[in-house]
Amino acid sequence: MGQDQTKQQIEKGLHLYQSNQTEKALRVWMRVLEKSADPAGRFRVLGCLITAHAEMGRYKDMLKFAVVQIDTARELEDPDYLTESYLNLARSNEKLCEFQKTISYCKTCLNMQGTTVSLQLNGQVSLSMGNAFLGLSIFQKALECFEKALRYAHNNDDKMLECRVCCSLGNFYTQIKDYEKALFFPCKAAELVNDYGKGWSLKYRAMSQYHMAVAYQKLGRLADAMDCCEESMKIALQHGDRPLQALCLLCFADIHRSRKDVQTAFPRYDSSMSIMTEIGNRLGLIQVLLGVTKCWMIQKELDKALESIEKAQELAEGLGNKLGLLKLHCLCERIYRTKEQQRELRDHVVKFHECVEEMELYCGMCGESIGEKNNQLQALPCSHFFHLKCLQTNGTRGCPNCRRLSVKPGYV
């Protein structure tokens, strides 16, 4: 298969893929991969296969094609191709929750400087690295990466990247419980979709609606949460987006749990868990198990709650997800307090505080914990964050943690 024929077949596959004929598109691309003698064409078709498998949640296949793409990039001897292939390798590992590997491959990308295309990819590299640090609950570094990605998006006028970063920032602020910002950023993403997204994939709309749903659920605005989640789920079902379907099912379950309707919540958690297991989203599984635990606690089935906690703890320890461990110790503390088992209670109180210290989840001004309840937060240029009221009251000229100037650029 020559260069022109390779190009035609790739375009044919893209047309099929955009028409929701995914399996046909995959067959076309696989034929190109088997028959094409054009390395640049093979590289491009591997990129198509990586994207398609990512959106279907077939992350192990995504990783397999990313490894092949690196070999093709080396054959081409072009730093732009090599940077892109390492970014795809980083993203594959991010999806598989291999966060340390993700960070390592992202650093490799950032060391391959010098070309225009490589510099344009830096925003996407920073976003992937930020998501990995967030998965490890290393919040300051995650925020640094998201801010870098946002700067690249603004400098390159890359609205799609800005949309994705806003969704990740929504997730970031959800985790540390500043729910106003957790809602602000996906709303900003939704605005970008409305203003610029006519030629974009519907996945960007679905992504922003999902993150809005999560923020609304945390704020107790359950009707708004349900509306956004239903819209996101509708698009996910239309496009066979299994990862987003799993997240929407989790959100639906959390909404029903917030309404104390655990009988409706349980089947949603089960369906979400099934897809999360199928695609290998171990971080998502921790969230599902946390929700299931809270349902058992509502029903006062404390032994069943502890069984769910044990499964979640094994996953969180395997991933290095410190925030997940903190939440599990907090739930154990409540359970053992109810059971009046003092030794176990003390053990989890100690471990809870160790997690808080390790993640620096406390305000450096008032000393109170961050992430225990909904609170307005403000980050300084060093990406250390504090209670907004403490910054306003104390009027600090530098970060108490590292003494840098506290003039914050942008709106993060």
Buried (B, 14 or more C-beta within 10 A) or exposed (E): BEEEBBBEBBEBBBEBBEEEBBEBBBEBBEBBBEEBEBBBBBBBBBBBBBBBBBBBBBBEBBBBBBEBBBEBBEEBEBBBBBBBBBBBBBBBBBBBBBBEBBBBBBEBBBEBEEEEEBBBBBBBBBBBBBBBBBBBBBBBBBBBBBBBBBBBBBEBEBBBBBBBBBBBBBBBBBBBBBBBBBBBBBBBBBBBBEEBBEEBBBBBBBBBBBBBBBBBBBBEBBEBBBBBBBBBBBBBBEBBBBBBBBBBBBBBBBBBBBEEBBEEBBEBBEBBBEBBBEBBBBBBBBBBBBBBBBBBBBEEBBEBBBBBBEBBBEBBEEBBBBBBBBBBBBBBBBBBBEEEEEEBBEBBBEBBBBBBEEBBBBBBBEEEBBBEEEBEBBBBBBBBBBBBBBBEEEEBEEBBBEEBEBEBEEEB
